Amino acid sequence: MTYAARLSLVCAFILLACLLSYKWVGLQMNEDAGASRFARIVSACLQNRQARIPKFNNQDTVFLSNVNIIIKNGNLEQRETSLIDKSKPESFDVTLDEYIKFLLKNFLIKTDFEEKFQVNVFPSESSINVYFLTCDTTSILPPQAKCAYVGYFNSIVCNVKSVEEMFAAVDQYDRLYDVIGMNTSSNTMMRENSETLLGYAKSEIKKNQITWILGHELGHAILHRDLVGKAGIQLHFSYSYNKQEREADEFFAEKLSRSPALLAATGAGNSIGEFIEHEYRAILAQDESIDKKLILTRFVPTIIPIKIKLGLGAVPLIVRALNIQRAVQTAGMWEDTSGYYKIVEDNVTLIEPLQGVPLKEIVFWAATILGCVSVLFTLFSRRLK
Ligand SMILES: [Zn+2]
């Protein structure tokens, strides 16, 4: 082997070693620097009193009914009447703060973090830290995300403003498409779209949103700690319904289906369909060529298909709700006997953004090209001699 060829080979090896160690050192540094940066940002928000539980409604209370009165359309035979706690009255109010802690406690049972969680408290490595922040979260949360598992200090960060906007959208509902109600004390059906039923349904939907969002993020916290912390992979930045996303939804559905307390208190699964109906129509309404009256008719999601453009960091709620709905069915909590939601799902087309090409792939191709160039250079310099 010629001197030039040997030199090129040695150079190529040194280059490769440098690249690998740079990536490794970089990751280590990133993890430590990232964690302390995260702690600094969160601590500043807490010190400035920029952390609070989102506003739920005028009274800031979540209505918990001992008796579940929401019935899914077309599935009357699946009516559930479940008791949360026989020692308590038929229905009672809790604050959203209490409700969130109830969720954390129950979703974390039989995990490494059983009874180890805190809300809006300085980060601790030994617990799940949940933050509802009103300060600027752009450097720690994916753009437009409501809540996300961040990895550092096992933290889930929620943006209060985004969560409240999500609640406010539900408060605008003026009719129901999927659920009907039943008054369990008189055993009579509630009048369609009556104020009482609407108010109850809206409260249930909002309660459910926070339930499945937190349940999903807790799934990431329990299942994907090493992935986010050590490998430095950020979840929710590019959207594809990958293994991690599916696992987080499955965690939610599994925990829910196995916990009578969670099932009864959250009523989850019952109002996801109603939420999907409204989100579907909100997306349709953006298309000016579609008649507004048509949008208000029943079963529209099975009639007019929609296309959703996916952006970086923002997984549309309807997509997350459809995934959760599927996970809930897979866990055996509810069966869509009518096949209605299968048709709705088929009618939703997702358009992946070009930015969705993962960085890993770019690095892989760059390294491959570099490798080929080195080999060619080695061969070429050998021939020259
Ligand atoms: Zn996720």
Residues whose N, C-alpha, C, O or C-beta is under 5 A from the ligand:
A	BS01	ZN	E245 A248
